[in-house]
Amino acid sequence: MPGVDLESERTSGKEELKRWYRLMHMGRTLDDKAPNYLKQAIGWSYHAPCAGHDGIQLALGLSFRPNKDFLFPYYRDLMTCLAAGLTPYEIILNGISKKEDVASGGRHMSNHFAKPQIGIQNVSSCTGNHALHAVGLARAIKTYGSEAIAFCSQGESSVSEGYVSEAINGASREKLPVIFVIQDNGYGISVPKRDQTANEFACDNFTGYPNLRILKCDGKDPLDSMRALQQALEFVRSGAGAAIVHAECVRIGNHSNSDKHELYRDEAELAAARAADPLPRFRTYCLEHGVSEVDLLAIEAHNLEAYNEASDKAIKAPNPDPASIHDFVVPEPWTSAKYPEGLHTGQGPGLSMLQSINQTLKEEFRLNPDTYIWGQDVANKDKGGIFNITKGMQQEFGKSRVFNGPIAEDFILGTAEGFSRFNEKIRVVVEGAEFADYFWPAAEQLIELSHDYWRSNGQFCPNVTVRLASGGYIGGGLYHSQNIEGWLTNIPGIRVVVPAFADDAAGLLRAALRSRGVTVYLEPKFLYNSSLSKTYVPEEFAVPFGKARVRREGKDLSILAYGTPVHFALEAAERLAKEGVQVEVVDLRSLSPLDTETIFASVKKTHRALVAHEDKVFGGFGGEVAAQISSACFPWLDAPVERVGSEFTPVGFNRILERAILPNTEKLLAAAKKVLAF
């Protein structure tokens, strides 16, 4: 052929085969050696072997472009991460959980490889949930006009998870630049594929989705795997939509080192799996295409030497410092120089809580063009959500910054996590659910958000504010009147705030949107338009996290409350004042972090404490406040700490039932008199 240097072409092809074999062999060396560390009590106590997935993992790793694309591996992706840019030393550091592990500094489970500085994402152990994060990041890629690709890798059984379907549906609908790689070895631990799906191939569950290219390949063959990935990349880069690459693999070993596959796989099946091993097959292919036995032996010898050197170095590397456990739980928040205590004495026309939240959102969106909001029913023509909190926002800021999500709470919150990965300037606000009671499908994603910062050793901090309309007194009944802060405050890594007045609603929201990290912002829906919460809101007013506010001074009893019960406390205090009793009312505002300094100072002054909240007394947040007071203020107490809250039942729909269940001023008065009489 004129103009073509066939010898050069053959040499180039041979060198590429040698490079691929070097990576495959090193990946297998690391995979085979991993169990030895546990036997020697060095580490790698969780190891899910990648043997049998070598072809697709090599192709996936080589398709990823370091410092340009984003890769979400799963716990079996050792070969993928090696080919994508991790060194053998970094792989071993992760396996034996060392301080210098680039994935997490030893904080995350072994075999969870990552290198955020080049785009290999830190992913949790919750199978398949990173599909939502990949879709969220792909949305950011498209929003910002980047040429990057988001790769999401997972096993076929994880596709059974509902949030994976939500992710693929969203990627299809939005035509996002994401490639889902499904590595199918036929088993979900011991559960055969036939118990997961009626289709032979899990990818066929999505054949009806538009804007989605589905490709199948032999995941044991790196060349066929590369062919499928290149076709997927061409489709995604065209802007036509997302892609799925379904790779047929084989699981040669146990699911993990805690599994015994002999209990559910017979010897004939195990022999067939060993016979399908991709590594010797590819070795033979190399020999048939110009790579000599001498070359292959040299590669194998070099890899073994490199492995031994990396292993010796990793074993000597320092372990994590136990004193570091509190690092990267919650980032330092933004604070206002003008309002460091979250207090003001300004006066002027009052705003409702609803107006205050709407106004503050708009002000912060004008300030930071990298601020976004989405959720259910937040932006459709002139409607701005169930309560019109976001009214006028899409008209002012456009559909790329203010838009509806599908009715899928997991998807709404999971894509927020992924979207915020694109750059540090981004702030995402989501209506996590239309009512707090509907938030439970997104609970798993909130857990992800809560430990992203800690788990990644400070390398990734999701900057997400989760807004939730909370509480009762609206005749809403089940799923429209419950409170969930008792659960939320048990989660490290998030902030939880509850305003009772319009000014604090603005101040806490401003602090959330300007801070790094995750804030759950609970809005007492009863107070949205109530005259009780109406106040003047100063310009740029801000409330720092962990700062309570003394709403009324007193000396005889401290009532510690948040949300709607703050107003019951103030009314009860006013009525008791007519009897000569001076009650101090402390509005907690911030539950996590909690201002124990203000709480303790108040109790030490009054010697009596009553904790009031709307949530159930049993298991409610008041129990934590009472325990803190009992521990720190016991010498100053003249009576047991009392609590007032809801009955231990769901909130009924009929107003008669609702009144019987929820706390009110009369119930607070009765409890206050009980404490005062002790």
C-alpha angles and dihedrals in degrees: 000000000000114000096013121109100213094183091052090048091051091048092049091050092048092051090051091051089051091051091050093047091048090056095043093049093047090048091052091045091055091044094050094045096048096086091056092069092059091047088054091046090242098120142260088124090165115050126161107186120230094202108130092029094070098114100053093038093053091048093047093049092049092047091056114090111215115233091012111056131045122235125195105192126185129225095276095052101102093127091044093054094045091053091043094058114285115128123228087250091055091047091054093044088058093045094054094037101239128175092248094053103134092212100058113334090253094307098110130063116280117261090038098116124191143149108190094182090070097034103268101132129225105243128187130234094255100112115246097348091117088072087081091049091051090051092049091051091047088054089055091048089055094042093053095041095242123161092221125121126217114220119197118191125191146141123269094249093059087065086075089071114102093227091059089058089047090052095049091045091052094046090050095047094047096038091232127185097246131125118203112205113199113196105201116196094157098250141082096202096300097341111105119226093249088068091054104050142001091229120084088226119042090214090066088070086077101046092115095058116108122223090030127114115203118199130179128204145164102267090197091063116069093199095053090043091052090049091055094045093050090052090049091050092051091052095046094045090053088066092239094123144272130324141217121208110196111197122193107219136166128232106224098177138028120305086251139332090279092057131083108202092186086078092068107016122068124222094258091057092046091049091051090051092052091048090055093055107146097211100066089039091056091043089057090047090054091052090050091052103052106282110126128226087241090057092050094047089050091052091050093048092048092049093051091050091048091048093052091049092049092046094051090049094047094050090055093047116110122268122234116281111247088214088067097067093104094050116109097008093123124356121239107272129231113260131196118242089204096050106027093156097038092244133126139171097204122135133200143103112343128237128208117241089252092053091045094054093045092048094048093049090053093047092051093045089054091049097048118035089193092069119110138179132195138156142120115325096347100131127024115135108297096350118097105187133302091303097029092245091143096041112149095009100108090047091055102035103029137238095286091064103031118039147135124264124207118266091272115111093191090055094047094054098033093054089049089058091051096042091054090057092071096077140345095243093066120106118186125197117191133182091228089201135344088253128016088242090067094053097093097094087059094047093099091053091051088055088053091052092047096060102029092097095045095039093052091049090244096311096115127032116180109220100207133143114200113204118200130177102225141188141016144268091110099091090251101136122190116010092011105060111037130114123221105181092106087068096037095055090056090067117090116216101044135083120228121200134175120188123204099187135044095246093053089045088059095041096049093045091051091051090049094050095047096044129082116241139037124315124181105208112199115200115198098226092202088065098050093098101008118126086222092074098039112121144147111273115207120219112270091004112171136182119207119226115257096028118120122198125226103224096181131015120230145153107206106056138005117220110194113196145149136199120002096350089065086075092049088051092051091049091048090049091052092052093046090050088065087060092051096259117132111210123191113215117203117192104207094198091172118056098175110055092030123206098230091163093066092040094052093044090054095047093046088054098046100028091215132080137194121182115205128188138148096238123088116291093224107077091354127139090258089073090064092048091048091049092050091050093047091051099045103029105034095120090054098047120106094180139022116275109260128207132206125191144113126325116260093263136088114272110266125226100225109085091231090057092043092054091049092052106039125068121252141172094279092054091049091049092052092049092046092053090049091055093043092050095053 
